[in-house]
């Protein structure tokens, strides 16, 4: 009989294959196709966030989701100086519609919009190679953490908020991201500095994961939604990508990106 700790593996794998297929196509096509995909994902994540936080779910989730998706699509076509206030507009608009959880909504929605903008800018400005690098760092962090946590176990990272996450899985994610960095450092002009950046991106993705877990804990729900079998919702699946993309937006201004190529 299959051990209980592996019961979710099959649906996770099937859903992952579907998501990878859709995501890979969008990343490969780039341009408006990728922008549209990101806009849809951003809108759905905002919808999930509102439904977790707000008890009045009659109008706000759909309205705020549509606003977020439209803002994502429009902002990437504007100069950055004009895009920034537009990206924060859904947070401000939502404050007046939320019955509860308004501050959490405003902050996390800003993260979602900025991360989505960062992903689109990364694909537009630096091309397919560096988009694939970011995706692989986040995916390998998640996969290494999943298997190491179940095979090795050990002390929990933050049991009160995320009882399944272990230090062994966390460190395995860092090691996996370093391996990805070494592969890309050898194939590009980035150099060994990419290893440190990749580990930091791995950490940021884990922080994004934990932050979303904290919101679910506060809301008293197990998953952000039930859109993806075996994974819950889009926030459950892409919380790490939010943290990683937001980190790249900030760190790219400090170190130059890609590292070693400036």
C-alpha positions as CSV (number, residue, x, y, z in Angstrom):
1,X,0.0,0.0,0.0
2,X,1.3,3.5,-0.8
3,X,2.4,5.5,2.2
4,X,0.1,8.3,3.1
5,X,2.7,10.9,2.7
6,X,2.9,10.2,-1.0
7,X,-0.9,10.1,-1.6
8,X,-0.9,13.5,-3.2
9,X,1.9,12.8,-5.6
10,X,-0.1,11.5,-8.6
11,X,-2.6,14.5,-8.8
12,X,0.3,16.9,-8.2
13,X,2.3,15.4,-11.0
14,X,-0.6,15.5,-13.5
15,X,-1.5,19.0,-12.6
16,X,2.2,20.0,-12.8
17,X,2.5,18.6,-16.3
18,X,-0.5,20.6,-17.5
19,X,0.8,23.8,-15.8
20,X,4.3,23.3,-17.2
21,X,2.8,22.8,-20.7
22,X,0.7,26.0,-20.6
23,X,3.5,28.0,-18.9
24,X,6.2,26.8,-21.2
25,X,4.1,27.7,-24.3
26,X,3.5,31.2,-22.9
27,X,7.2,31.7,-22.0
28,X,8.3,30.5,-25.4
29,X,5.9,32.7,-27.3
30,X,6.6,35.8,-25.1
31,X,5.2,39.1,-26.0
32,X,1.4,39.6,-25.8
33,X,0.8,35.9,-25.3
34,X,3.0,35.9,-22.2
35,X,1.6,39.2,-21.0
36,X,-1.9,37.8,-21.3
37,X,-1.1,34.6,-19.5
38,X,0.5,36.6,-16.6
39,X,-2.5,39.0,-16.5
40,X,-4.9,36.0,-16.2
41,X,-2.8,34.4,-13.4
42,X,-2.6,37.8,-11.6
43,X,-6.3,38.3,-11.7
44,X,-7.1,34.8,-10.5
45,X,-4.6,35.1,-7.6
46,X,-6.2,38.4,-6.5
47,X,-9.6,36.6,-6.7
48,X,-8.3,33.8,-4.4
49,X,-6.8,36.4,-2.0
50,X,-10.1,38.2,-1.7
51,X,-12.2,35.1,-1.2
52,X,-9.8,34.0,1.6
53,X,-9.8,37.3,3.4
54,X,-13.3,38.8,2.9
55,X,-16.6,37.4,4.2
56,X,-18.6,39.5,1.7
57,X,-17.8,37.5,-1.5
58,X,-20.7,38.7,-3.7
59,X,-19.0,41.3,-5.8
60,X,-15.5,42.2,-4.7
61,X,-13.6,39.1,-5.8
62,X,-14.6,39.3,-9.5
63,X,-14.4,43.1,-9.7
64,X,-11.0,43.3,-8.1
65,X,-9.7,40.3,-10.1
66,X,-10.7,42.0,-13.4
67,X,-9.1,45.3,-12.3
68,X,-5.9,43.5,-11.4
69,X,-5.8,41.6,-14.7
70,X,-6.4,44.7,-16.8
71,X,-3.8,46.7,-14.9
72,X,-1.3,44.0,-15.4
73,X,-1.9,43.9,-19.1
74,X,-1.8,47.7,-19.5
75,X,1.1,48.5,-17.2
76,X,3.7,46.6,-19.1
77,X,3.0,48.7,-22.2
78,X,3.7,52.0,-20.3
79,X,7.0,53.6,-19.2
80,X,8.0,52.3,-15.7
81,X,7.4,55.7,-14.1
82,X,3.7,55.6,-15.1
83,X,3.3,51.9,-14.6
84,X,4.2,52.0,-10.9
85,X,1.2,54.0,-9.6
86,X,-1.1,52.0,-11.9
87,X,0.3,48.7,-10.4
88,X,-0.6,50.0,-6.9
89,X,-4.1,51.1,-7.9
90,X,-5.8,47.7,-7.3
91,X,-4.6,47.8,-3.7
92,X,-6.0,51.2,-3.1
93,X,-9.3,50.4,-4.8
94,X,-9.7,47.2,-2.8
95,X,-9.3,48.9,0.5
96,X,-12.7,50.5,0.0
97,X,-14.4,47.3,-1.0
98,X,-13.1,44.9,1.7
99,X,-15.1,44.2,4.7
100,X,-12.1,42.6,6.5
101,X,-8.5,41.9,5.8
102,X,-8.1,45.1,3.9
103,X,-4.5,45.8,4.9
104,X,-3.4,42.2,4.1
105,X,-5.2,42.4,0.8
106,X,-3.5,45.7,-0.1
107,X,0.0,44.6,0.7
108,X,-0.2,41.2,-0.9
109,X,-2.0,42.5,-4.0
110,X,0.8,45.0,-4.5
111,X,3.2,42.1,-4.3
112,X,1.2,40.1,-6.8
113,X,1.0,43.0,-9.3
114,X,4.7,44.0,-8.9
115,X,5.8,40.3,-9.3
116,X,3.7,39.9,-12.4
117,X,5.2,43.1,-13.9
118,X,8.6,41.8,-13.0
119,X,8.0,38.5,-14.8
120,X,6.8,40.3,-18.0
121,X,9.7,42.7,-17.9
122,X,12.2,39.9,-17.4
123,X,10.9,38.0,-20.4
124,X,10.8,41.2,-22.5
125,X,14.1,42.7,-21.5
126,X,16.4,39.7,-21.0
127,X,14.8,37.0,-23.2
128,X,14.0,33.3,-22.9
129,X,17.2,32.2,-21.2
130,X,16.8,34.2,-18.1
131,X,13.1,33.5,-17.8
132,X,13.9,29.8,-17.9
133,X,16.6,30.3,-15.3
134,X,14.1,31.9,-12.9
135,X,11.5,29.2,-13.5
136,X,14.0,26.4,-12.9
137,X,15.3,27.9,-9.7
138,X,11.8,28.1,-8.3
139,X,10.7,24.7,-9.6
140,X,13.9,22.9,-8.4
141,X,13.6,24.7,-5.0
142,X,10.0,23.3,-4.7
143,X,10.8,19.8,-6.0
144,X,14.0,19.4,-3.9
145,X,12.2,20.7,-0.8
146,X,9.2,18.3,-1.4
147,X,11.3,15.1,-1.7
148,X,13.9,16.0,0.8
149,X,11.3,16.9,3.4
150,X,9.5,13.6,3.0
151,X,12.6,11.4,2.7
152,X,14.8,13.1,5.3
153,X,12.3,14.9,7.5
154,X,13.8,16.4,10.7
155,X,13.1,19.7,12.4
156,X,10.3,21.9,11.1
157,X,11.1,25.3,9.7
158,X,8.0,27.1,11.2
159,X,5.5,24.5,12.4
160,X,2.9,27.0,13.7
161,X,2.4,28.4,10.2
162,X,3.6,25.6,7.8
163,X,3.7,22.3,9.6
164,X,5.0,20.3,6.6
165,X,8.1,22.4,5.8
166,X,11.3,21.1,7.2
167,X,14.8,22.5,7.4
168,X,16.1,19.6,5.4
169,X,13.7,20.5,2.5
170,X,14.6,24.1,2.8
171,X,18.3,23.5,2.6
172,X,17.8,21.0,-0.3
173,X,16.0,23.8,-2.2
174,X,19.1,26.0,-1.8
175,X,21.4,23.3,-3.0
176,X,19.1,22.6,-6.0
177,X,19.1,26.3,-6.9
178,X,22.9,26.4,-6.7
179,X,23.1,23.4,-9.2
180,X,20.8,25.3,-11.6
181,X,23.1,28.4,-11.2
182,X,26.2,26.4,-12.0
183,X,24.6,25.1,-15.2
184,X,23.6,28.6,-16.3
185,X,26.9,30.1,-15.2
186,X,28.7,27.7,-17.5
187,X,26.4,28.4,-20.4
188,X,26.3,32.2,-20.1
189,X,28.6,35.1,-19.2
190,X,27.0,35.4,-15.7
191,X,29.9,33.9,-13.8
192,X,29.9,32.3,-10.4
193,X,28.1,35.2,-8.8
194,X,24.9,33.7,-10.2
195,X,25.2,31.0,-7.5
196,X,24.7,33.5,-4.7
197,X,21.9,35.2,-6.6
198,X,20.1,31.9,-7.3
199,X,20.3,30.8,-3.7
200,X,18.8,34.2,-2.7
201,X,16.1,33.8,-5.2
202,X,15.4,30.3,-3.8
203,X,15.1,31.9,-0.3
204,X,12.8,34.5,-1.6
205,X,10.6,31.9,-3.2
206,X,10.5,30.0,0.1
207,X,9.6,33.3,1.9
208,X,6.8,33.8,-0.6
209,X,5.5,30.3,0.1
210,X,5.6,30.9,3.9
211,X,3.9,34.3,3.6
212,X,1.0,32.7,1.7
213,X,0.8,29.9,4.2
214,X,0.5,32.6,7.0
215,X,-2.4,34.2,5.1
216,X,-4.2,30.8,4.8
217,X,-3.6,30.1,8.5
218,X,-5.1,33.4,9.4
219,X,-8.1,32.8,7.1
220,X,-8.6,29.3,8.4
221,X,-8.3,27.6,5.0
222,X,-6.2,24.7,3.8
223,X,-5.9,25.9,0.1
224,X,-6.3,29.3,-1.5
225,X,-8.9,27.7,-3.9
226,X,-9.5,24.3,-5.6
227,X,-8.6,25.4,-9.1
228,X,-5.7,23.0,-9.5
229,X,-6.1,19.3,-8.4
230,X,-3.3,18.3,-6.0
231,X,-2.1,21.8,-5.6
232,X,-5.0,23.9,-4.4
233,X,-5.1,27.3,-6.0
234,X,-2.8,29.4,-8.1
235,X,-1.5,31.2,-5.0
236,X,-0.6,27.8,-3.5
237,X,1.3,26.9,-6.7
238,X,2.8,30.3,-7.6
239,X,3.5,31.8,-4.1
240,X,7.2,30.9,-4.5
241,X,7.3,32.6,-7.9
242,X,5.8,35.7,-6.4
243,X,8.6,35.9,-3.9
244,X,11.3,35.2,-6.5
245,X,10.0,37.6,-9.1
246,X,9.6,40.4,-6.5
247,X,13.1,39.8,-5.3
248,X,14.5,40.0,-8.9
249,X,12.7,43.4,-9.3
250,X,14.4,44.7,-6.2
251,X,17.8,43.0,-6.4
252,X,18.2,43.8,-10.1
253,X,18.4,47.5,-9.2
254,X,21.2,46.8,-6.7
255,X,23.5,44.3,-8.5
256,X,22.6,44.7,-12.1
257,X,21.0,41.8,-14.0
258,X,22.0,39.3,-15.1
259,X,25.0,39.3,-12.7
260,X,28.4,39.5,-14.3
261,X,27.1,40.5,-17.7
262,X,26.9,44.3,-17.2
